[in-house]
Amino acid sequence: MTITATVVSLVAAAWVGFSAFSVFTHKAWVVDNLADYGVPRSWWVWLGSAKAIGAVGLVVGVWIPPIGVAAAIGLVLYFAGAVVTVLRARAYSHVPFPLLYLAPVALAGLMTTSA
């Protein structure tokens, strides 16, 4: 894996890990939006767990690339679902936020597969 791919993967993992932490600690700027989008509260732990597992997968992927690719695929699907959720809630001005997570994760996955 190249140095650039490693850095991108670790930065993406930190970014997604921070998002998972924000869900777990019920940061208002995250959970208020989840509630506004109609995401049931009972899903929040599962969503945070999916992000946390994906972040760990990106880190492990630095040493075991297939794990990183799998984590990146899972996170891309997760954040694509987040975009759909935001669109369904008609919160169009919020669409860039899940895209800010999706982009580095997708880049990490692409860089891992090409390394």
N, CA, C and O atoms as a MOPAC input file, in Angstrom:
PM7 MOZYME 1SCF
protein

 N      0.86100 1    -1.18000 1     0.00000 1
 C      0.00000 1     0.00000 1     0.00000 1
 C      0.90200 1     1.23600 1     0.00000 1
 O      1.88600 1     1.28100 1     0.73800 1
 N      0.58100 1     2.21800 1    -0.80600 1
 C      1.39200 1     3.42700 1    -0.87100 1
 C      1.17400 1     4.28800 1     0.37400 1
 O      0.21000 1     4.10300 1     1.11700 1
 N      2.06700 1     5.20600 1     0.57800 1
 C      1.93600 1     6.11900 1     1.72300 1
 C      0.65700 1     6.94200 1     1.59400 1
 O     -0.05100 1     7.16000 1     2.57700 1
 N      0.36700 1     7.39400 1     0.38400 1
 C     -0.83700 1     8.19900 1     0.16900 1
 C     -2.09900 1     7.39500 1     0.47700 1
 O     -3.01300 1     7.89300 1     1.13300 1
 N     -2.14500 1     6.15700 1     0.00400 1
 C     -3.30600 1     5.30800 1     0.27300 1
 C     -3.45900 1     5.05000 1     1.77200 1
 O     -4.57500 1     5.02600 1     2.29200 1
 N     -2.35000 1     4.86200 1     2.45300 1
 C     -2.38500 1     4.64500 1     3.90000 1
 C     -2.93300 1     5.87400 1     4.61000 1
 O     -3.79400 1     5.76300 1     5.48300 1
 N     -2.43400 1     7.03900 1     4.23700 1
 C     -2.89200 1     8.28300 1     4.86700 1
 C     -4.37800 1     8.50000 1     4.60000 1
 O     -5.13000 1     8.83500 1     5.51600 1
 N     -4.80300 1     8.31300 1     3.36100 1
 C     -6.21900 1     8.50000 1     3.02200 1
 C     -7.08500 1     7.52500 1     3.82400 1
 O     -8.13000 1     7.91300 1     4.34600 1
 N     -6.66500 1     6.28100 1     3.92300 1
 C     -7.43400 1     5.28000 1     4.67800 1
 C     -7.53200 1     5.64900 1     6.15200 1
 O     -8.60300 1     5.54700 1     6.75100 1
 N     -6.41400 1     6.08000 1     6.74000 1
 C     -6.41600 1     6.42200 1     8.16800 1
 C     -7.21400 1     7.69100 1     8.44800 1
 O     -7.89600 1     7.78100 1     9.46800 1
 N     -7.13500 1     8.66200 1     7.55800 1
 C     -7.92900 1     9.89200 1     7.73300 1
 C     -9.42000 1     9.56800 1     7.59000 1
 O    -10.23900 1    10.04000 1     8.37900 1
 N     -9.76300 1     8.76900 1     6.58900 1
 C    -11.16900 1     8.37600 1     6.40500 1
 C    -11.66500 1     7.59700 1     7.62100 1
 O    -12.79400 1     7.79600 1     8.06800 1
 N    -10.82900 1     6.71600 1     8.15400 1
 C    -11.20800 1     5.93200 1     9.33600 1
 C    -11.43100 1     6.85600 1    10.54000 1
 O    -12.39000 1     6.67300 1    11.29000 1
 N    -10.56500 1     7.82700 1    10.72400 1
 C    -10.72800 1     8.77000 1    11.83600 1
 C    -12.00700 1     9.58200 1    11.67600 1
 O    -12.73400 1     9.80900 1    12.64300 1
 N    -12.27000 1    10.01200 1    10.46400 1
 C    -13.45900 1    10.81100 1    10.16600 1
 C    -14.73500 1    10.02000 1    10.44900 1
 O    -15.65800 1    10.52900 1    11.08500 1
 N    -14.78300 1     8.77900 1     9.97700 1
 C    -15.94900 1     7.92400 1    10.19400 1
 C    -16.03900 1     7.51700 1    11.66900 1
 O    -17.13100 1     7.44500 1    12.23200 1
 N    -14.89400 1     7.25600 1    12.28400 1
 C    -14.88400 1     6.93000 1    13.71000 1
 C    -15.43400 1     8.06000 1    14.55300 1
 O    -16.16400 1     7.82600 1    15.51500 1
 N    -15.08600 1     9.28400 1    14.19400 1
 C    -15.62600 1    10.44800 1    14.88900 1
 C    -17.14500 1    10.51700 1    14.72600 1
 O    -17.86300 1    10.86100 1    15.66500 1
 N    -17.62000 1    10.19100 1    13.54200 1
 C    -19.06200 1    10.18400 1    13.30200 1
 C    -19.74700 1     9.12500 1    14.15800 1
 O    -20.82000 1     9.37100 1    14.70900 1
 N    -19.13200 1     7.94500 1    14.27300 1
 C    -19.68900 1     6.89000 1    15.12300 1
 C    -19.72000 1     7.34700 1    16.58300 1
 O    -20.71900 1     7.16000 1    17.27800 1
 N    -18.62500 1     7.94300 1    17.03900 1
 C    -18.54700 1     8.47000 1    18.40800 1
 C    -19.65500 1     9.49800 1    18.64800 1
 O    -20.25800 1     9.52600 1    19.72100 1
 N    -19.91500 1    10.32700 1    17.66500 1
 C    -20.94600 1    11.36400 1    17.79000 1
 C    -22.33500 1    10.75400 1    17.94400 1
 O    -23.17700 1    11.29400 1    18.66300 1
 N    -22.57300 1     9.63900 1    17.27600 1
 C    -23.86300 1     8.94900 1    17.42500 1
 C    -23.94600 1     8.30800 1    18.80900 1
 O    -24.95800 1     8.42900 1    19.49900 1
 N    -22.87400 1     7.62600 1    19.20500 1
 C    -22.87100 1     6.92900 1    20.50100 1
 C    -23.03600 1     7.88200 1    21.67600 1
 O    -23.64700 1     7.53100 1    22.68500 1
 N    -22.49300 1     9.08600 1    21.54300 1
 C    -22.56700 1    10.06300 1    22.64200 1
 C    -23.73600 1    11.02700 1    22.47600 1
 O    -23.86100 1    12.00300 1    23.21600 1
 N    -24.58600 1    10.74400 1    21.50000 1
 C    -25.81700 1    11.51800 1    21.26400 1
 C    -25.55400 1    13.01900 1    21.10500 1
 O    -26.23500 1    13.85200 1    21.70300 1
 N    -24.56900 1    13.33500 1    20.30000 1
 C    -24.30900 1    14.74900 1    19.99700 1
 C    -25.52400 1    15.31600 1    19.27400 1
 O    -26.01300 1    14.73500 1    18.30500 1
 N    -25.99600 1    16.44100 1    19.75200 1
 C    -27.23900 1    17.03300 1    19.23000 1
 C    -27.17200 1    17.27600 1    17.72700 1
 O    -28.16100 1    17.06300 1    17.02600 1
 N    -26.02200 1    17.71900 1    17.22100 1
 C    -25.91700 1    18.04100 1    15.80000 1
 C    -26.04500 1    16.79700 1    14.91700 1
 O    -26.22700 1    16.91400 1    13.70500 1
 N    -25.95100 1    15.59700 1    15.52300 1
 C    -26.15100 1    14.36300 1    14.76900 1
 C    -27.54000 1    13.78700 1    15.03600 1
 O    -28.31300 1    13.56000 1    14.10500 1
 N    -27.85000 1    13.55300 1    16.30000 1
 C    -29.09300 1    12.84500 1    16.61200 1
 C    -30.34000 1    13.68700 1    16.35500 1
 O    -31.39800 1    13.13900 1    16.04500 1
 N    -30.23400 1    14.99600 1    16.47700 1
 C    -31.38400 1    15.83500 1    16.13500 1
 C    -31.73300 1    15.67300 1    14.65800 1
 O    -32.90500 1    15.60200 1    14.29000 1
 N    -30.70900 1    15.61700 1    13.82700 1
 C    -30.95400 1    15.42400 1    12.39900 1
 C    -31.50500 1    14.03600 1    12.11700 1
 O    -32.41000 1    13.88600 1    11.29600 1
 N    -30.96900 1    13.01200 1    12.78900 1
 C    -31.50300 1    11.66500 1    12.59500 1
 C    -32.99200 1    11.62700 1    12.91800 1
 O    -33.78200 1    11.02900 1    12.18800 1
 N    -33.36200 1    12.26700 1    14.01000 1
 C    -34.77700 1    12.32200 1    14.39500 1
 C    -35.58600 1    13.07800 1    13.34200 1
 O    -36.68500 1    12.65800 1    12.97800 1
 N    -35.04100 1    14.18900 1    12.85500 1
 C    -35.73600 1    14.96900 1    11.82800 1
 C    -35.92000 1    14.17200 1    10.53100 1
 O    -36.91700 1    14.34200 1     9.82800 1
 N    -34.94800 1    13.29800 1    10.21900 1
 C    -35.03800 1    12.49700 1     8.99400 1
 C    -35.98200 1    11.32300 1     9.15000 1
 O    -36.28600 1    10.63600 1     8.17500 1
 N    -36.44600 1    11.08500 1    10.36400 1
 C    -37.36500 1     9.97700 1    10.60400 1
 C    -36.67900 1     8.65800 1    10.89900 1
 O    -37.30600 1     7.60300 1    10.80800 1
 N    -35.38800 1     8.70000 1    11.25400 1
 C    -34.66600 1     7.47700 1    11.59400 1
 C    -35.06200 1     7.07900 1    13.01700 1
 O    -34.87400 1     7.86400 1    13.94700 1
 N    -35.60200 1     5.88000 1    13.20100 1
 C    -36.02800 1     5.46800 1    14.54600 1
 C    -34.85600 1     5.44200 1    15.53200 1
 O    -33.74700 1     5.03200 1    15.18800 1
 N    -35.11600 1     5.87200 1    16.72200 1
 C    -34.07600 1     5.91500 1    17.75600 1
 C    -33.46600 1     4.53100 1    18.00300 1
 O    -32.28200 1     4.41900 1    18.32200 1
 N    -34.26900 1     3.49300 1    17.85500 1
 C    -33.77600 1     2.13200 1    18.08300 1
 C    -32.69800 1     1.72700 1    17.07400 1
 O    -31.97000 1     0.76300 1    17.31100 1
 N    -32.58600 1     2.43600 1    15.97200 1
 C    -31.56600 1     2.13700 1    14.97100 1
 C    -30.23800 1     2.81700 1    15.26600 1
 O    -29.21700 1     2.40100 1    14.71900 1
 N    -30.20600 1     3.82700 1    16.09200 1
 C    -29.02000 1     4.65800 1    16.25700 1
 C    -27.80000 1     3.86200 1    16.69000 1
 O    -26.70700 1     4.07900 1    16.16800 1
 N    -27.96500 1     2.94700 1    17.63300 1
 C    -26.81800 1     2.14400 1    18.08200 1
 C    -26.29100 1     1.28700 1    16.93800 1
 O    -25.08000 1     1.13900 1    16.77600 1
 N    -27.19700 1     0.72200 1    16.14500 1
 C    -26.78200 1    -0.10400 1    15.01700 1
 C    -26.06000 1     0.73000 1    13.95400 1
 O    -25.07000 1     0.28900 1    13.37000 1
 N    -26.56200 1     1.92300 1    13.71800 1
 C    -25.91000 1     2.79600 1    12.73100 1
 C    -24.52600 1     3.21600 1    13.20700 1
 O    -23.56500 1     3.20000 1    12.43700 1
 N    -24.42800 1     3.59400 1    14.48200 1
 C    -23.12000 1     3.94700 1    15.04600 1
 C    -22.16900 1     2.76400 1    15.01200 1
 O    -20.98300 1     2.92500 1    14.72800 1
 N    -22.68300 1     1.57600 1    15.30100 1
 C    -21.85200 1     0.36700 1    15.27500 1
 C    -21.35100 1     0.07400 1    13.86100 1
 O    -20.19600 1    -0.31100 1    13.67800 1
 N    -22.20900 1     0.25500 1    12.87500 1
 C    -21.79400 1     0.02400 1    11.48400 1
 C    -20.66000 1     0.97400 1    11.10600 1
 O    -19.69600 1     0.57400 1    10.45200 1
 N    -20.78100 1     2.22700 1    11.51800 1
 C    -19.70900 1     3.18300 1    11.23000 1
 C    -18.42400 1     2.80700 1    11.95600 1
 O    -17.34200 1     2.85300 1    11.37000 1
 N    -18.53600 1     2.43600 1    13.22400 1
 C    -17.35200 1     2.08100 1    14.00700 1
 C    -16.65100 1     0.85300 1    13.43300 1
 O    -15.42500 1     0.82800 1    13.32300 1
 N    -17.42700 1    -0.15700 1    13.06900 1
 C    -16.84700 1    -1.36000 1    12.47400 1
 C    -16.18400 1    -1.02300 1    11.13600 1
 O    -15.10600 1    -1.53100 1    10.82700 1
 N    -16.82900 1    -0.17200 1    10.35200 1
 C    -16.24100 1     0.25200 1     9.08300 1
 C    -14.94300 1     1.00300 1     9.27800 1
 O    -13.99000 1     0.80300 1     8.52600 1
 N    -14.89400 1     1.87100 1    10.28500 1
 C    -13.66800 1     2.62800 1    10.57400 1
 C    -12.53900 1     1.67500 1    10.97700 1
 O    -11.40600 1     1.82000 1    10.51700 1
 N    -12.84900 1     0.71300 1    11.82800 1
 C    -11.84000 1    -0.27600 1    12.22200 1
 C    -11.39300 1    -1.08000 1    10.99600 1
 O    -10.20700 1    -1.36900 1    10.84300 1
 N    -12.32400 1    -1.43200 1    10.14200 1
 C    -11.98100 1    -2.16200 1     8.92100 1
 C    -11.03500 1    -1.38700 1     8.01800 1
 O    -10.13800 1    -1.96900 1     7.40800 1
 N    -11.23100 1    -0.07600 1     7.93000 1
 C    -10.31700 1     0.74200 1     7.12700 1
 C     -8.91400 1     0.73500 1     7.71600 1
 O     -7.92900 1     0.69700 1     6.97800 1
 N     -8.82100 1     0.77100 1     9.03000 1
 C     -7.50600 1     0.73300 1     9.68400 1
 C     -6.84100 1    -0.63100 1     9.46600 1
 O     -5.66600 1    -0.70800 1     9.10600 1
 N     -7.59600 1    -1.68500 1     9.68600 1
 C     -7.05600 1    -3.03600 1     9.47400 1
 C     -6.64700 1    -3.20900 1     8.00900 1
 O     -5.69000 1    -3.92000 1     7.70600 1
 N     -7.36700 1    -2.56400 1     7.12100 1
 C     -7.07600 1    -2.65000 1     5.69600 1
 C     -5.72600 1    -2.11300 1     5.29600 1
 O     -5.23600 1    -2.41300 1     4.20700 1
 N     -5.11600 1    -1.32400 1     6.15600 1
 C     -3.75600 1    -0.84500 1     5.87700 1
 C     -2.80500 1    -2.04700 1     5.81600 1
 O     -1.86400 1    -2.05200 1     5.02300 1
 N     -3.04800 1    -3.06000 1     6.65000 1
 C     -2.20000 1    -4.25000 1     6.68300 1
 C     -2.80000 1    -5.41400 1     5.90900 1
 O     -2.07200 1    -6.23900 1     5.35700 1
 N     -4.14800 1    -5.48300 1     5.86700 1
 C     -4.83000 1    -6.57000 1     5.15600 1
 C     -5.80300 1    -5.91200 1     4.16000 1
 O     -6.97800 1    -5.71500 1     4.47100 1
 N     -5.30400 1    -5.57700 1     2.97000 1
 C     -6.10700 1    -4.80900 1     2.00700 1
 C     -7.51200 1    -5.33200 1     1.71300 1
 O     -8.42300 1    -4.51700 1     1.57100 1
 N     -7.74100 1    -6.64000 1     1.61300 1
 C     -9.12800 1    -7.06800 1     1.34700 1
 C    -10.11700 1    -6.63600 1     2.43800 1
 O    -11.28400 1    -6.37500 1     2.14700 1
 N     -9.66100 1    -6.56000 1     3.67200 1
 C    -10.52700 1    -6.07600 1     4.76300 1
 C    -10.85000 1    -4.60100 1     4.54200 1
 O    -11.99000 1    -4.17600 1     4.72900 1
 N     -9.84700 1    -3.82500 1     4.14700 1
 C    -10.05900 1    -2.40100 1     3.88100 1
 C    -11.01800 1    -2.17400 1     2.73300 1
 O    -11.86000 1    -1.27700 1     2.78600 1
 N    -10.89300 1    -2.98700 1     1.69400 1
 C    -11.80400 1    -2.86600 1     0.55100 1
 C    -13.22700 1    -3.20400 1     0.97800 1
 O    -14.17400 1    -2.50200 1     0.62200 1
 N    -13.37100 1    -4.28300 1     1.74400 1
 C    -14.70500 1    -4.66700 1     2.22300 1
 C    -15.30200 1    -3.57200 1     3.10400 1
 O    -16.48500 1    -3.25200 1     2.98700 1
 N    -14.48100 1    -2.99700 1     3.98400 1
 C    -14.96000 1    -1.91900 1     4.85200 1
 C    -15.37100 1    -0.70900 1     4.02200 1
 O    -16.40500 1    -0.09400 1     4.28000 1
 N    -14.56100 1    -0.37400 1     3.02800 1
 C    -14.88400 1     0.77100 1     2.17700 1
 C    -16.18700 1     0.54100 1     1.42400 1
 O    -17.00800 1     1.45200 1     1.31700 1
 N    -16.38500 1    -0.66000 1     0.90400 1
 C    -17.63100 1    -0.96500 1     0.19200 1
 C    -18.81900 1    -0.82000 1     1.13300 1
 O    -19.82700 1    -0.20500 1     0.78400 1
 N    -18.69500 1    -1.39100 1     2.32600 1
 C    -19.77800 1    -1.28400 1     3.29700 1
 C    -20.08800 1     0.15400 1     3.66900 1
 O    -21.25300 1     0.53600 1     3.77800 1
 N    -19.04300 1     0.95400 1     3.86500 1
 C    -19.25600 1     2.35600 1     4.23900 1
 C    -19.81100 1     3.18400 1     3.08100 1
 O    -20.61600 1     4.08900 1     3.29800 1
 N    -19.39100 1     2.88400 1     1.86400 1
 C    -19.96500 1     3.58300 1     0.70700 1
 C    -21.46000 1     3.29100 1     0.63600 1
 O    -22.25900 1     4.19900 1     0.41200 1
 N    -21.83900 1     2.03700 1     0.82300 1
 C    -23.25800 1     1.68700 1     0.82100 1
 C    -23.99000 1     2.37500 1     1.97500 1
 O    -25.11300 1     2.84800 1     1.80600 1
 N    -23.35100 1     2.42800 1     3.14500 1
 C    -23.95100 1     3.09100 1     4.30500 1
 C    -24.22900 1     4.56300 1     4.00300 1
 O    -25.34200 1     5.04800 1     4.20800 1
 N    -23.21000 1     5.26900 1     3.51400 1
 C    -23.38200 1     6.70100 1     3.27300 1
 C    -24.25700 1     6.97900 1     2.04600 1
 O    -24.89800 1     8.02900 1     1.98200 1
 N    -24.29900 1     6.06900 1     1.08000 1
 C    -25.26500 1     6.21500 1    -0.01500 1
 C    -26.68100 1     6.11100 1     0.54900 1
 O    -27.57500 1     6.85300 1     0.14200 1
 N    -26.87800 1     5.18900 1     1.48500 1
 C    -28.16800 1     5.08400 1     2.16100 1
 C    -28.49300 1     6.33600 1     2.95300 1
 O    -29.65000 1     6.74800 1     3.03400 1
 N    -27.46000 1     6.94400 1     3.54000 1
 C    -27.67300 1     8.19200 1     4.27300 1
 C    -28.12800 1     9.30300 1     3.32300 1
 O    -29.00100 1    10.10000 1     3.66800 1
 N    -27.53900 1     9.35300 1     2.13900 1
 C    -27.95900 1    10.35000 1     1.14700 1
 C    -29.43100 1    10.13300 1     0.79200 1
 O    -30.20700 1    11.08700 1     0.72700 1
 N    -29.80600 1     8.88800 1     0.56600 1
 C    -31.19900 1     8.57800 1     0.23400 1
 C    -32.12600 1     8.98700 1     1.37800 1
 O    -33.20300 1     9.53400 1     1.14300 1
 N    -31.70500 1     8.71900 1     2.61300 1
 C    -32.51300 1     9.08500 1     3.78500 1
 C    -32.71200 1    10.59600 1     3.85900 1
 O    -33.81400 1    11.07000 1     4.13400 1
 N    -31.64800 1    11.34600 1     3.61300 1
 C    -31.73700 1    12.80900 1     3.65100 1
 C    -32.65900 1    13.30500 1     2.52600 1
 O    -33.46400 1    14.21200 1     2.73800 1
 N    -32.54000 1    12.71900 1     1.35000 1
 C    -33.40200 1    13.12200 1     0.23700 1
 C    -34.86800 1    12.79300 1     0.52400 1
 O    -35.75600 1    13.59200 1     0.22600 1
 N    -35.11800 1    11.61900 1     1.10200 1
 C    -36.49500 1    11.24000 1     1.43300 1
 C    -37.10000 1    12.18800 1     2.45600 1
 O    -38.30600 1    12.43500 1     2.45100 1
 N    -36.24600 1    12.72200 1     3.33800 1
 C    -36.72200 1    13.66400 1     4.35800 1
 C    -36.85400 1    15.07900 1     3.78200 1
 O    -37.27400 1    16.00600 1     4.47500 1
 N    -36.49400 1    15.22600 1     2.52500 1
 C    -36.54900 1    16.51600 1     1.82900 1
 C    -35.67900 1    17.58500 1     2.49800 1
 O    -36.00400 1    18.77200 1     2.48400 1
 N    -34.58200 1    17.14100 1     3.07500 1
 C    -33.63200 1    18.05900 1     3.71100 1
 C    -32.47800 1    18.27100 1     2.72300 1
 O    -31.32800 1    17.92300 1     2.99100 1
 N    -32.82300 1    18.84300 1     1.60000 1
 C    -31.87500 1    18.94000 1     0.48500 1
 C    -30.58900 1    19.68700 1     0.83500 1
 O    -29.53100 1    19.39000 1     0.28100 1
 N    -30.67000 1    20.63300 1     1.73000 1
 C    -29.46200 1    21.37700 1     2.10400 1
 C    -28.51300 1    20.51900 1     2.94900 1
 O    -27.36800 1    20.91300 1     3.17500 1
 N    -28.96900 1    19.36100 1     3.41500 1
 C    -28.13000 1    18.48100 1     4.23100 1
 C    -27.44100 1    17.40400 1     3.40400 1
 O    -26.61700 1    16.66100 1     3.93800 1
 N    -27.74900 1    17.30000 1     2.13500 1
 C    -27.16100 1    16.25600 1     1.28700 1
 C    -25.62600 1    16.29500 1     1.28700 1
 O    -25.01300 1    15.22700 1     1.27600 1
 N    -24.98100 1    17.44800 1     1.29900 1
 C    -23.51800 1    17.43000 1     1.28000 1
 C    -22.87700 1    16.72200 1     2.48300 1
 O    -21.75200 1    16.23400 1     2.37200 1
 N    -23.56100 1    16.65600 1     3.61100 1
 C    -22.92800 1    16.09700 1     4.80500 1
 C    -22.60200 1    14.61700 1     4.67000 1
 O    -21.46100 1    14.23700 1     4.93600 1
 N    -23.54800 1    13.74900 1     4.26600 1
 C    -23.12400 1    12.35100 1     4.08000 1
 C    -22.13900 1    12.19400 1     2.91800 1
 O    -21.32900 1    11.26700 1     2.91100 1
 N    -22.20600 1    13.09200 1     1.94200 1
 C    -21.24400 1    13.02500 1     0.84100 1
 C    -19.82600 1    13.33200 1     1.31000 1
 O    -18.85900 1    12.82100 1     0.74400 1
 N    -19.69700 1    14.17400 1     2.35100 1
 C    -18.38100 1    14.48400 1     2.90200 1
 C    -17.74700 1    13.26000 1     3.55800 1
 O    -16.52500 1    13.19000 1     3.68800 1
 N    -18.55400 1    12.31600 1     3.96500 1
 C    -18.03900 1    11.05700 1     4.50000 1
 C    -17.85300 1    10.03400 1     3.38600 1
 O    -16.87700 1     9.28400 1     3.38400 1
 N    -18.77600 1    10.00500 1     2.45200 1
 C    -18.72300 1     9.03400 1     1.37000 1
 C    -17.47700 1     9.21800 1     0.50500 1
 O    -16.84500 1     8.23100 1     0.12800 1
 N    -17.12100 1    10.43100 1     0.19200 1
 C    -16.01300 1    10.68800 1    -0.73500 1
 C    -14.67500 1    10.12600 1    -0.24300 1
 O    -14.02700 1     9.39200 1    -0.98800 1
 N    -14.23300 1    10.44300 1     0.98900 1
 C    -12.93600 1     9.89500 1     1.40500 1
 C    -12.95100 1     8.37200 1     1.57300 1
 O    -11.93600 1     7.71300 1     1.34800 1
 N    -14.09100 1     7.81900 1     1.96600 1
 C    -14.19300 1     6.36400 1     2.10600 1
 C    -14.06800 1     5.70500 1     0.72800 1
 O    -13.35000 1     4.71700 1     0.57000 1
 N    -14.76600 1     6.25600 1    -0.25900 1
 C    -14.67600 1     5.71700 1    -1.61700 1
 C    -13.25000 1     5.84400 1    -2.14400 1
 O    -12.73400 1     4.91600 1    -2.76700 1
 N    -12.62200 1     6.97000 1    -1.90000 1
 C    -11.24000 1     7.17200 1    -2.33500 1
 C    -10.31400 1     6.17100 1    -1.65800 1
 O     -9.43100 1     5.60800 1    -2.30500 1
 N    -10.50400 1     5.94600 1    -0.37100 1
 C     -9.68600 1     4.96700 1     0.34600 1
 C     -9.84100 1     3.57500 1    -0.27800 1
 O     -8.85900 1     2.86200 1    -0.48500 1
 N    -11.07900 1     3.20700 1    -0.57100 1
 C    -11.32300 1     1.91200 1    -1.19900 1
 C    -10.67200 1     1.78600 1    -2.55600 1
 O    -10.07600 1     0.75900 1    -2.88000 1
 N    -10.79100 1     2.84400 1    -3.35300 1
 C    -10.18700 1     2.81700 1    -4.68700 1
 C     -8.66800 1     2.74800 1    -4.60900 1
 O     -8.02700 1     2.03100 1    -5.37700 1
 N     -8.10600 1     3.49900 1    -3.67900 1
 C     -6.64800 1     3.51200 1    -3.55200 1
 C     -6.12300 1     2.17000 1    -3.01700 1
 O     -5.02500 1     1.74000 1    -3.37200 1
 N     -6.90300 1     1.52700 1    -2.17600 1
 C     -6.50300 1     0.24100 1    -1.62000 1
 C     -6.50700 1    -0.82800 1    -2.70500 1
 O     -5.61800 1    -1.67700 1    -2.75100 1
 N     -7.51300 1    -0.78400 1    -3.57900 1
 C     -7.59300 1    -1.79800 1    -4.63100 1
 C     -6.51300 1    -1.62500 1    -5.68400 1
 O     -6.08500 1    -2.59400 1    -6.31100 1
 N     -6.07300 1    -0.38600 1    -5.87800 1
 C     -5.06200 1    -0.14100 1    -6.91300 1
 C     -3.64000 1    -0.24400 1    -6.37500 1
 O     -2.67900 1    -0.22600 1    -7.14400 1
 N     -3.50700 1    -0.35100 1    -5.06700 1
 C     -2.15200 1    -0.39100 1    -4.47600 1
 C     -1.55200 1    -1.77300 1    -4.55900 1
 O     -0.42500 1    -1.98500 1    -4.11200 1

